[in-house]
Amino acid sequence: MKKKFKIVLFVLGTLIALVLIIGGYFFYKFNSETKKMHPVATGKIVDNIYAIKDEFVNMYLIKDSNQYIAIDAGKDIDVVASELKKLDINPDMVIAVLLTHTDMDHVAGVPLFKNAKIYISKQEEMMLTGEKQKIPGVSNSLSRKDYIKLDDKQLLKIGKENTFTILTEGHTTGSMCYQVNDKYLFTGDILSIVDGKLGPSVKFFDLDHEMAIKSISKITKLPNVEYIFTAHFGYSNDYKNAVKDWKE
Ligand SMILES: [Zn+2]
């Protein structure tokens, strides 16, 4: 009996130690990787494009007359609400949320946008159903179930703005870039920008890092793009220079 008790204790102790080691490693990596990120401050960036900063992530807004189109929705609903207030933007004026993907730091503010249609790529649904998971047993979730599913290379007209979808799988199964009015490209988490140059996405946060790197090639030869906006690494107003030296 005593021996059995010792074995149980040993197994339990090993399991607890493992959980602590894995959890500790995750916590350490999460913090060190997010510290390297450099989103832009909340405010107007250029023309009709606005950024909202939520700690280590940006969401963006495109003004279309007296309404807005959002790209992603931040990581903390209260922060998104207060940052919108600073810009005097009423969340009710947002008519569409184009999600680059469904990781938690991109969808938290979705419930704020009651009048908006929510868009994800068709392939991203696998992240919600649990068919694909970054952490075993943990699926992405989205507060709205009435989302609209987009194809790759689809043209969308929302208000007066034209959006072209470019599927760039890797960070998640259905990571999507949005090219708005030809010259503005929103890339979510598929790449980084460091010193004005394109770089790979953060491996630690990717579902399939090799695939993510391959996907970057899909957005490096777009003839009319001028601005490139990332979710965690700010933006560049010189697309041609940013992509020039990119090699897979
Ligand atoms: Zn992210």
Boltz pocket constraint, residues with backbone or C-beta under 6 A from the ligand:
constraints:
  - pocket:
      binder: B
      contacts: [[A, 57], [A, 103], [A, 105], [A, 106], [A, 189], [A, 231], [A, 232]]
      max_distance: 6.0
